[in-house]
Amino acid sequence: MYHSPTNDILIFATDLWLLAQNNCWKPYLIVIIEPFPTLFWYHEPGAAEDIEDNLIQLGTAAMKTENLRKKQAGYKIRLLKWMQEIRQLCTDNASRSMVQNALKELEKQFDKVQFLQDELEEGLSLDDLKKEIDEFRTLEQEILEIRSIAEDFIEEMTDGKKAEIVKNGSDVNASVRLPRHELPKFHGDVLEFTAFWEQFEDCIHTRRDISDSAKFSYLRSSLSGSGFAVINGLSLTAANYLAAIEILKNRFGRKDVVIQNHIRKLLEVEPCVKTFAENLQVLHDELNLHVRALGALGKDLNSSRITAAEILMELFKLKLPITICKKWEEEVFTDEAKSSDLDLFFSFLLKWVWIEQSVVKTQTLGQPRLTKAMKTTATAESVTTTTALKAKIEPRLNSCVVCNGEHTIFQCDQFLRATPAERWSLCSKRGLCFHCLYKGHLENRCPRRKPCGEAGCSL
């Protein structure tokens, strides 16, 4: 090798030999220093300045080649990783879109490696060039092999998709996005849940290319009403997806609840009072729908699979107050067999009779007794109040208190055109009851106000 005295450059003997051939240099001394021989060169007089320049150019070219090799090595590492990724995706039977995207990234990395390879080959000697071409040819063959694997996989996925379209008559997209056909909707009707879940399961739930968090998002968008309300408190995470499914199935998918609702629908069918064909057809379709559905649930009305107790139980529940009916559902929630147990139902009903009687007695004992004087005063006040009320109401039966017209306030254009805030102000100024719009009493003492029929409600 040659060491320049003015520049820190080392040139190997092979490069110097090429330089010697181009500039007619000749070695004048060879010093053997293991393991490399050191060559000393001379040149024709007058060309000493060119020697140093040529050696600097050779050193710069060597440094450029080394930098290109390092840069290319980085791209080759990325290229090999994408090759491994594509092979793994095809082995795992991933989606077509994922393989296509990975193949695009492989092409990008290979283009960069090939560009650097072209620059690298320009500065190599003939021997080094041949070796470099052979190595790059090996890499190209590996790339071709991976391309073939990926393209065959994509073609198989495409053929399978076409076959599925012919079989099902619909296009189920294999990429990670919402299917082309509209997702099923569920509004909270127990009788519609089974059909809804089967469709959603086929469209979204069974797909492996969609994450659980994305599936949960699709599920929420398919729900409304009470169906959405039961899972509204769950945050949109992958962990909550299966929890949401469990909640929906427990609420709307219980077999006993579905059977009860079909029986109730049969009991609530409107009678057909006209003999028109259209009316009879509607009656037939509605009855047949629920009977067939019960048969599919194992409750065939032509056999002994459905009992009279199950039918009577639904009829009895229709007669109960809503609060007691809720208590009964709570009683039988954990045990399906209890829902049609008539003895248990009668025991439950009798228990609530005792409870209500006990509560009424307790309230009666807790009320203070009125003295004779108090009763007399209350009676007098009642008479006075009633008389005053009658006196104040009667003159206003056909006279408007807002505009003094010959009509009632309920027919007054001025009052009807007013906003709620303006109506409130008019009633306050004229001392009207906010409930019945008459004078003589406050809203909480309005004789036309009926108490709420709900048990335990004070309104």
C-alpha positions in Angstrom: 0.0 0.0 0.0 1.0 3.6 -0.4 0.9 6.2 2.4 0.9 9.8 1.3 3.3 12.1 3.3 1.1 15.1 3.0 -2.4 13.5 3.2 -3.5 10.8 5.5 -4.5 8.4 2.7 -3.8 4.7 2.3 -4.1 3.2 -1.2 -4.1 -0.5 -1.7 -1.7 -2.0 -4.2 -4.4 -3.0 -6.6 -5.6 0.6 -6.9 -2.0 1.8 -7.3 -1.4 -0.7 -10.1 -4.4 0.7 -12.0 -3.1 4.2 -11.4 0.3 3.2 -12.6 -1.2 1.8 -15.8 -3.0 5.0 -16.5 -0.1 7.3 -15.7 2.8 5.1 -16.8 4.1 4.7 -13.2 6.6 2.0 -12.4 7.5 0.4 -9.1 11.1 1.1 -8.0 11.1 -0.6 -4.7 9.1 -3.4 -3.1 9.3 -3.9 0.7 7.7 -7.1 2.0 6.0 -6.4 5.4 3.8 -9.2 6.5 1.0 -9.6 5.7 0.9 -6.8 3.1 3.7 -5.8 0.6 4.5 -2.1 0.5 5.1 -0.7 -3.0 7.1 2.5 -3.7 6.5 4.1 -7.1 8.3 6.6 -9.3 7.1 8.7 -12.2 8.5 10.7 -15.1 10.0 14.0 -14.0 7.6 16.9 -13.9 4.5 14.9 -12.9 5.1 14.7 -9.2 2.2 17.1 -8.5 -0.3 14.8 -10.4 0.6 11.9 -8.2 -0.8 13.4 -5.0 -4.0 14.6 -6.8 -4.6 11.1 -8.2 -4.1 9.5 -4.9 -6.5 11.9 -3.2 -9.2 11.1 -5.8 -8.7 7.4 -5.3 -9.1 7.9 -1.5 -12.3 9.9 -2.0 -13.7 7.2 -4.3 -12.9 4.6 -1.7 -14.7 6.5 1.0 -17.7 7.1 -1.2 -17.9 3.4 -2.0 -17.8 2.6 1.7 -20.6 5.0 2.5 -22.7 3.6 -0.2 -22.2 0.1 1.2 -23.2 1.2 4.7 -26.4 2.9 3.4 -27.3 0.0 1.3 -26.8 -2.4 4.2 -29.5 -0.5 6.2 -32.0 -0.7 3.4 -31.2 -4.4 2.9 -32.0 -5.0 6.6 -35.4 -3.4 6.2 -35.9 -5.3 3.0 -35.3 -8.6 4.7 -37.7 -7.7 7.5 -40.5 -7.0 5.0 -39.7 -10.3 3.3 -40.1 -12.2 6.6 -43.3 -10.2 7.4 -44.9 -11.2 4.1 -44.0 -14.8 4.5 -45.5 -14.8 8.0 -48.7 -13.1 6.8 -49.3 -15.7 4.1 -48.6 -18.5 6.6 -51.1 -17.0 9.1 -53.8 -16.6 6.4 -54.0 -12.9 7.0 -56.3 -10.6 5.1 -55.7 -9.8 1.4 -55.3 -6.1 2.1 -52.6 -6.6 4.7 -50.5 -8.7 2.3 -51.0 -6.2 -0.5 -49.8 -3.3 1.8 -46.8 -5.3 2.9 -45.9 -6.1 -0.7 -46.0 -2.3 -1.5 -43.6 -1.6 1.3 -41.3 -4.3 0.0 -41.3 -2.7 -3.5 -40.3 0.7 -2.0 -37.4 -0.7 0.0 -36.2 -2.8 -3.0 -36.2 0.3 -5.3 -34.0 2.1 -2.8 -31.5 -0.8 -2.6 -31.4 -1.0 -6.4 -30.7 2.7 -6.8 -27.7 2.5 -4.4 -26.6 -0.7 -6.2 -26.4 1.2 -9.5 -24.2 3.9 -7.9 -22.0 1.4 -6.2 -21.3 -0.6 -9.4 -20.1 2.6 -11.2 -17.0 2.9 -9.0 -16.0 -0.8 -8.8 -13.2 -2.6 -10.6 -14.0 -5.5 -12.9 -13.3 -8.2 -10.4 -15.3 -6.5 -7.6 -18.1 -5.7 -10.0 -18.6 -9.3 -11.0 -18.7 -10.4 -7.3 -21.1 -7.6 -6.4 -23.4 -8.5 -9.3 -23.5 -12.1 -8.3 -24.5 -11.2 -4.7 -27.2 -8.8 -5.8 -28.5 -11.4 -8.2 -29.1 -13.7 -5.2 -31.1 -11.0 -3.4 -33.2 -10.5 -6.6 -34.1 -14.2 -6.7 -35.2 -14.1 -3.0 -37.4 -11.0 -3.8 -38.9 -12.8 -6.8 -39.7 -15.8 -4.6 -41.5 -13.7 -2.0 -43.4 -11.8 -4.7 -44.6 -15.1 -6.1 -45.8 -16.3 -2.7 -47.6 -13.0 -2.0 -49.2 -12.8 -5.5 -50.4 -16.4 -5.3 -51.9 -15.8 -1.9 -53.7 -12.7 -3.1 -55.1 -14.6 -6.1 -56.4 -17.4 -3.9 -58.1 -14.9 -1.6 -59.7 -13.2 -4.6 -60.9 -16.5 -6.0 -62.3 -17.5 -2.6 -64.1 -14.1 -2.4 -65.7 -14.6 -5.8 -66.9 -18.0 -4.8 -68.4 -16.6 -1.6 -70.2 -13.9 -3.6 -71.7 -16.5 -5.9 -72.7 -18.7 -2.9 -74.2 -16.0 -0.6 -75.2 -13.4 -3.2 -73.4 -10.7 -1.3 -70.0 -9.1 -1.1 -68.2 -9.5 2.2 -65.2 -7.2 2.1 -62.0 -8.7 3.5 -60.3 -5.5 4.3 -60.4 -3.8 7.7 -63.5 -1.5 7.1 -67.2 -1.5 7.4 -68.9 -4.1 5.1 -70.6 -2.7 2.1 -74.1 -3.9 3.1 -75.7 -2.1 6.0 -75.2 -3.4 9.5 -78.3 -4.8 11.3 -80.1 -2.6 13.8 -81.5 -3.5 17.2 -83.8 -1.2 19.1 -84.5 -3.2 22.2 -87.3 -5.6 21.1 -86.6 -9.0 22.7 -88.2 -10.8 19.8 -85.8 -9.2 17.4 -82.5 -9.9 19.3 -81.8 -13.4 18.0 -82.1 -12.4 14.3 -80.0 -9.2 15.0 -77.2 -11.1 16.7 -77.0 -13.8 14.0 -76.5 -11.1 11.4 -74.0 -9.1 13.4 -72.1 -12.3 14.2 -71.7 -13.1 10.5 -70.8 -9.5 9.5 -68.5 -8.4 12.3 -68.1 -10.7 15.3 -66.5 -13.7 13.5 -64.0 -11.7 11.4 -60.4 -12.0 12.4 -59.1 -8.9 10.6 -61.0 -6.5 12.9 -59.9 -5.7 16.4 -62.3 -6.0 19.3 -62.3 -2.3 19.9 -63.4 -1.8 16.3 -66.1 -4.5 16.7 -67.3 -2.8 19.8 -67.6 0.5 17.8 -69.7 -1.3 15.1 -71.9 -2.9 17.8 -72.6 0.4 19.5 -73.5 2.0 16.1 -76.0 -0.9 15.5 -77.9 -0.3 18.8 -80.5 2.2 19.8 -83.2 2.6 22.5 -83.0 0.2 25.4 -80.6 -1.9 23.4 -78.1 0.9 23.5 -78.9 2.0 27.1 -77.8 -1.3 28.7 -74.2 -0.9 27.4 -74.0 2.9 27.3 -71.9 3.0 30.5 -69.1 0.8 29.0 -66.1 2.6 27.6 -65.1 1.9 24.0 -62.2 -0.6 24.7 -61.4 -4.1 23.4 -61.8 -5.5 27.0 -65.4 -4.3 27.2 -66.5 -5.8 23.9 -67.1 -9.3 25.2 -68.6 -7.8 28.4 -71.1 -5.9 26.2 -72.1 -9.0 24.4 -72.7 -10.8 27.6 -74.9 -8.0 28.9 -77.0 -7.9 25.8 -77.5 -11.7 25.7 -78.5 -11.8 29.4 -80.9 -8.9 28.9 -82.5 -9.8 25.5 -81.3 -13.2 24.5 -82.6 -15.4 27.4 -84.7 -18.2 26.0 -87.4 -18.0 28.7 -87.9 -14.3 28.2 -88.3 -14.8 24.4 -90.9 -17.5 25.0 -92.8 -15.3 27.4 -92.9 -12.4 25.0 -94.2 -14.6 22.1 -97.0 -15.9 24.4 -97.8 -12.4 25.4 -98.0 -11.3 21.8 -100.5 -14.0 21.2 -102.6 -12.9 24.1 -102.5 -9.3 22.9 -103.5 -10.0 19.3 -106.4 -7.7 18.3 -109.6 -9.6 17.5 -110.7 -9.5 13.8 -114.1 -7.9 13.8 -114.5 -7.7 10.0 -114.6 -10.6 7.5 -112.5 -8.8 4.9 -109.7 -10.9 3.4 -107.1 -8.3 4.3 -108.1 -8.4 8.0 -108.1 -12.2 8.1 -104.7 -12.3 6.4 -103.2 -9.9 9.0 -104.7 -12.1 11.8 -103.4 -15.3 10.3 -99.9 -13.9 9.7 -99.5 -12.5 13.2 -100.7 -15.7 14.9 -98.7 -18.0 12.6 -95.6 -15.9 13.2 -95.6 -16.4 17.0 -96.7 -20.0 16.9 -93.9 -20.9 14.5 -91.4 -19.0 16.6 -92.4 -20.9 19.7 -92.0 -24.1 17.8 -88.5 -23.1 16.8 -87.7 -22.5 20.5 -88.9 -26.0 21.5 -92.4 -24.9 22.5 -94.6 -26.6 19.9 -98.2 -25.9 20.6 -99.3 -29.1 18.9 -97.4 -31.1 21.6 -97.1 -31.0 25.3 -93.8 -29.0 25.2 -95.6 -25.8 26.2 -97.7 -26.0 29.3 -100.9 -24.2 30.3 -99.0 -22.8 33.2 -96.7 -20.9 30.9 -99.6 -19.4 29.0 -101.6 -18.6 32.2 -98.6 -17.0 33.8 -98.3 -14.4 31.0 -102.0 -13.7 31.2 -101.7 -13.2 35.0 -98.8 -10.8 34.6 -100.9 -8.6 32.3 -103.3 -8.1 35.2 -100.6 -7.0 37.7 -99.5 -3.4 38.5 -96.3 -2.6 36.9 -94.4 -2.3 40.2 -95.5 -5.8 41.4 -94.7 -7.2 37.9 -91.2 -5.9 38.2 -90.8 -7.6 41.6 -92.0 -10.9 40.2 -89.4 -10.7 37.3 -86.7 -10.0 39.9 -87.9 -13.0 41.9 -87.6 -15.5 38.9 -84.6 -13.8 37.2 -82.0 -16.4 38.3 -84.1 -19.5 37.8 -85.9 -20.1 34.5 -88.0 -22.9 35.9 -89.6 -20.6 38.4 -91.1 -18.3 35.7 -94.0 -20.8 35.1 -94.5 -22.1 38.6 -98.1 -21.1 39.5 -97.8 -22.1 43.2 -94.7 -19.9 43.5 -96.6 -17.0 41.8 -99.6 -17.3 44.1 -97.3 -17.4 47.2 -95.5 -14.3 45.8 -98.8 -12.5 45.2 -100.1 -13.3 48.7 -96.9 -12.1 50.2 -97.4 -8.7 48.6 -101.0 -8.6 49.9 -99.6 -8.9 53.4 -96.9 -6.3 52.8 -99.4 -3.8 51.5 -101.8 -4.4 54.3 -99.0 -4.0 56.9 -97.8 -0.7 55.3 -101.4 0.7 55.3 -101.9 -0.1 59.0 -98.6 1.4 59.9 -99.5 4.7 58.1 -102.9 4.8 59.8 -101.4 4.3 63.2 -98.8 7.0 62.6 -101.4 9.7 61.7 -102.4 12.1 64.6 -106.1 11.9 65.7 -108.2 15.0 65.2 -110.0 16.6 68.2 -113.6 17.7 68.0 -112.6 21.3 67.7 -110.1 20.6 64.9 -112.8 18.7 63.0 -115.3 21.5 63.4 -112.7 24.1 62.2 -111.7 21.9 59.3 -115.3 21.5 58.3 -115.9 25.3 58.5 -112.8 26.0 56.5 -113.9 23.5 53.9 -117.3 25.1 53.5 -115.8 28.6 53.3 -113.2 27.5 50.8 -115.7 25.7 48.6 -118.1 28.6 48.7 -115.3 31.0 47.8 -114.1 28.8 45.1 -117.5 28.5 43.6 -118.0 32.2 43.8 -114.7 32.9 42.0 -115.1 30.3 39.3 -118.7 30.7 38.2 -118.4 34.4 37.1 -115.5 33.4 34.9 -117.0 30.5 33.1 -117.6 32.5 29.9 -115.3 35.5 30.5 -111.6 35.5 29.6 -109.4 36.7 32.5 -106.6 37.7 30.1 -108.5 39.9 27.5 -112.0 40.1 29.2 -113.5 38.7 26.0 -116.6 36.6 25.9 -114.8 33.3 25.8 -112.8 31.1 28.1 -109.0 31.4 28.6 -108.6 28.1 26.7 -110.0 29.9 23.6 -108.1 33.1 24.0 -105.9 33.9 21.0 -103.7 36.2 23.0 -103.0 33.5 25.6 -102.6 30.7 23.0 -100.1 32.8 21.0 -98.0 33.6 24.1 -94.8 31.7 24.8 -94.6 29.4 27.9 -92.7 32.2 29.8 -95.3 34.8 28.8 -98.1 32.4 29.9 -96.4 31.9 33.2 -96.2 35.7 33.7 -99.9 36.2 32.8 -101.0 33.5 35.3 -98.8 34.9 38.0 -100.1 38.5 37.6 -103.8 37.4 37.6 -103.5 34.9 40.4 -104.4 31.9 38.3 -103.7 28.3 39.2 -100.9 27.0 37.0 -102.7 23.6 36.7 -106.4 24.5 35.8 -106.0 28.2 35.0 -108.8 29.3 37.4 -108.6 31.6 40.4 -109.2 30.9 44.1 -106.5 28.4 44.9 -102.8 27.5 44.4 -101.5 24.7 42.2 -100.8 22.3 45.1 -104.4 22.6 46.3 -106.1 22.4 42.8 -109.3 20.3 43.1 -108.9 19.3 39.4 -105.5 17.8 40.0 -105.6 14.0 40.3 -102.9 12.1 42.2 -100.5 9.7 40.4 -101.8 6.2 40.3 -98.3 4.7 40.8 -97.9 3.0 44.2 -95.6 4.9 46.5 -95.6 8.1 44.3 -96.4 11.3 46.2 -97.1 13.4 43.0 
